Amino acid sequence: MNYLHQFVFGIYPYIALAVFLLGSLIRFDREQYSWKSESSQLLYRGQLRLGNILFHLGIIGLFFGHLVGLLTPVAVWDALGVSHSFKQVFAMTAGGIMGGLCLIGILILLHRRFTCDRLAANTTWRDKLVLLWILATLLLGLSTIAVSAQHLDGHEMVLLMSWAQHIVTLRGDAAFFIVDASPVFKAHLFMGMSLFVIFPFTRLVHVWSGFGAVTYLGRAWQLVRPRG
């Protein structure tokens, strides 16, 4: 295991997490008026609803799929009687479906953004960066399905789970588990971690507002009274 591998997969995850959390807090504290998704609906409504629904449905499914799939201890799956092979095939299938929806959605959003003059003129370099970065990360993730199909024993999947679980439990040997992982998996992991780095500086911060919707449901009624 060389120093570059140790840095990217043993140290960089913590750098990405620190930038993600601290950057989000600082932006919320200093630039609350920029804490939004900056909807382009007023500029051009065409294809927005379809692309938006497919993209968000796919990416939310991928996020929670990765969260549960990577961070649930192997012992839990074993206790439930779920074999490593079955879990891998299920992950490939579910990931392929959610990834396909997300891919169609983001291609629609990219097409409308770059073919409409009004949208193109109002698209910042940050918007382009985040969309293209997500697209590249998504394509790499879909490419891992072809790699995984070559060995369905679940061994490499378990190593990836061990890497993720050792990262979140602050154990320093995490990088060791994926030394021999496919370059496609490593590239996908790097791109995914880097999304957390660029997160606080782009419109992605509106994701945090989604958690506020939960508390919104329990808020007291707003009383509006007429004058006099």
Secondary structure, 3 states (H helix, E strand, C coil): CCHHHHHHHHHHHHHHHHHHHHHHHHHHHHCHHHCCCCCCCCCCCCCHHHHHHHHHHHHHHHHHHHHHHHHCCHHHHHHCCCCHHHHHHHHHHHHHHHHHHHHHHHHHHHHHHHHCHHHHHCCCHHHHHHHHHHHHHHHHHHHHHHHHCCCCCCHHHHHHHHHHHHHHCCCCCHHHHHCCCCHHHHHHHHHHHHHHHHHHHCHHHHHHHHHHHHHHCCCCCCCCCCCC
